[in-house]
């Protein structure tokens, strides 16, 4: 599986993430030049978890994005459909309630969570629009969503440089540090094919979320989308 414009087969995507699980966090750190840590901090600020709240962290991977919610006093349920990711996460963070779940068929009741969030995972769901509807279903009325996803740089000259980095520089760097470098060719192409900021806001509205807004990070390389249930 290397072409992002081909139909995403859940089994293929799951195997891809299983293959990169062992070195996933360090690879992300290298490929983003350390920016992924700042992006994740911004997610926590945007969700603004409160003590006693229940947060769903979808596409949680190894739980790196989940621990800060617990540290803030909220309860968090890290959920991912890659068993390999969950196994690596559980070994490192046995106190977190890792749960296997498909983003289009979450194993939770309606109106369960005060807040839901997904970082760098929405574009890998076989049907992102269905994923957003499912996240809406499990969020209580008045609850909130924060989507952290790669987007389109706002300055056109930089956008050109960024795309060149994705398609030319990222694969050889991934070959040096990743346990499954071919997966990062797919990831680069999936980023390039993803809708821009306004496009994702429209997807949120269509899925039943209210008043979506976004904040650009790193010049629009990443965007945080906020909306309410």
N, C-alpha and C positions, 0 to 999 in steps of 0.2 A: 504494500500500500504506500504509494508515494505521491499520487496526484490528489490535491485538495478539491479539484473540481469534479472528481468522480464521486459516485454515491458512497457515503460513509457507511460501511458495514459495521455494526456494533461489535461483532466478534473480532474484526481486524483492528479496530481502535482499541479494544480491551487488551488484545495481545501486544499491541504497540506499547501501551503504558505499562503492562506487566514487564516488558523487556527493559524499559528505561528506569524502573523503580529504584534499583539499588543506588544509582548515582544521579537521580533526578534533581535533588536539591542543589548539589554542587554544580551540576551542569547548568542549571538555570542561573546560578550566581555568576558563572563565568560568561555565559552568552549574553546576559543583560548588563555586563560590566558592573555588577553589584546593585543595579537599580531595582531589582525585584524586591529587595528588602524594604526600600522606601515605598514602593508601590503597595506592599502589603500593610505597612504602617498606615498608609492613607485609607486603606479599606477599613481598618479598625476605627479610625476617626470618623469615617463616613457612616458606618453602621451605628457607632456610638452605643455600644452595648451597656445595659444597666444591670446592676445586681438583681438576680432573680429572673431575668429574662431567659427565654429559650431561643437559641440561634441554630439555624441549619446552615452548615458550611458544606455546600455541594461541590463536587470535584475537589475534595479536600486533599486527595493524594496521600502523602505521608503524615499529614496533620500539622505541617509547619504553619499553615494559615489558621489553624483552629486553636492552638494553644493560647494566643493572645486574648481570645474571647473568654476563656476560662480564667486567665490572669486578671481580667477586668471584672470578675465576679459573676458573669453570666454562665449559664449552662450551654454547652455546645454539643452538637451531634455531627461529627465529621462523617461525610457520606461520599462514597466513590464506587464506580462500577468495576474498577481494576482491583482484583484480589491481590495481585502482586504489590500494588501500592499500599493497600491496607495492611498486608503482612509486614512490610517494612516499617510502616507507621506504628503498628501495634507493638513491634519489638522495641522501638525507641521510646514510645509514649504509651505504656500499658494502661495508664489511668484514663485515657480518652476512650469514649464509647464508639469506636469505629463501626460503621454500618455499611454493608454492601447495598447498593441501590442504583437502579437505572434512572437517569434524569427525566425520562418520559413516563416513568411509572414508579413514583416514589413510594416507599413502604410506610407511609405516614397518613394519619387521618386528616380530614379537612380542618383548616384553621388551627393547626397545632403550634406554629411558631410565631414568636413576636417579630423576628427578623430572619430573612434568608439572604444568603450571599453566595456568589460563585465567582471564582477568580481564575481566569485563563482556561476555562473549561466549557463555556457555553458553545463556542464554535466547534467543539468536538462532539457535542450531542448530535445524534443522527438527525434529529428534527429540532433545531433550536427554538422555533416558535412553540412547539409542543412542550419543550422544557420550561419555557417561561410561563406557559399556562399551568403546568403542573406545580411550579413554584408558587404561583398565585393561589392555587387550590389549597396548599398546605399552610398558607400564611393567614393569620387571624385578621379580621377587619381592622383597618387602621395600622396594620403592621407595615414593614418596609422591606425593600429589596435594594441591594447594592451589587451591581455587576461590574467587575473589574476585568477588562478585556483589551487586547491589542486593538488599535484603531488606526486612523489615518492622520499622519502628521499634518499640522495646519499650515505650515510654510512649504510651498510647493518645491523650492530647490532642495530643502532638507528631505522632503518626501522621496525625491529621486535617489538621494544618497542612501536613505534608509532601505528602500527596496533593493538597491544594489548590495547592501550589507546582508539583507535577509537571504538573497538568492545566491550570492557568491561567497561571502565570508562565513556565514553561519555553518554551512555543511562541513567545511574542513575543520573549523573549530570544534564542532560536534564530534567529528571523527577522532579528535585528540582526547576528548574528555568524557564522552558518553559511552554507556554500555550498549547502546543501539543507535548509532549515528543516522541510519536511514530514516528513523522516526522523525528526526529533526528536519529532514527535507520536506516531509509531509507537513510538519508544523509551520515551517516557513511559508509554504504555499497556502496553507489554510489562513494564515495571517493576512497574506496579500489579497486573498479572495473575500475577506470578511467585510461586511457593510461598514460605512463610515458612522460617525457619531449620530447624525440625524437618522440614519437608517436603523440603527439599533433602538433609538428612542421610539421610532414608529413601531418596531416590533413589540416593544414593551406595551405600548398603548393597545395594539391589536390583541395582546394576550390578557388584557383586562386590568393592567396597572394604571394608576392615576398620576398625572402631572410629572412625567419623566423629565429629568434634567441631567446634565452631565458636567463633569469637571475634567479638563485635559491635564494629563501628567506627562512630563518629559516632551513637551511640544506636540502632544497628541499621539505619541507612540502608543500610549495607553490612555484609556478614558474610563472614568468611574461614572456609571449611570445610576441614578437614584430615582426611586418611585415609591408610591404607597399603594396599599391594597384597598 
